[in-house]
């Protein structure tokens, strides 16, 4: 994962602070391709997702295998746990965008929790013509 442009500040490693239930969730969702709350559109080339999280809400662990980008529509703060046992705190600004590319067999498995005081809103666009086949939804 060292080559992925992960957002935020690293606040824990080695599964520090992870509950047994969270570790179980990551195991159960290791192939969860639902990378957003709502699938807005899908074509032969892309999937477009919407994520809206009120303060305290979270998106369960999910797996990215497709090249993608996300854009934040609102300012806010999240906590993200990542499959390698790291935890990050991320602050967002409206319009902030991050791009990710995955080689064959590469992936990112993480969750997303709104720990701020405002709603978080994102659009995520996945490209289905990359090095890995799309996961079933």
NORLINCOR-V313387 format. One line per field, one symbol per residue. ss: DSSP state (h for helix, s for strand, l for the rest). psi: psi as a letter, one per 40 degrees, with the letter a starting at -180 (. if undefined). burial: 1 if it has 16 or more other C-alpha atoms within 10 Angstrom, else 0. Layout:
ss = ???
psi = ???
burial = ???
This chain:
ss = llllllllsssslllllllhhhhhhhhhlllllllllssssslllssssssssllllsssssssllsssssslllssssssslllsssssssllllsssslllllllssssssslllllssssssssllllllllll
psi = eeehghiahheiifehehidddddddddedehegeidhhdihaddihhihhhhiheiihihihheiiiiihheiiaiihhiideeihihhhiihehhhiihhiheiihhiahhheaeiihhihhhihefaeiiiii.
burial = 00000001000000100000010001001111111110100000011111111010111111111111111111111111111001111101000000011100001111111111001111111111010101000
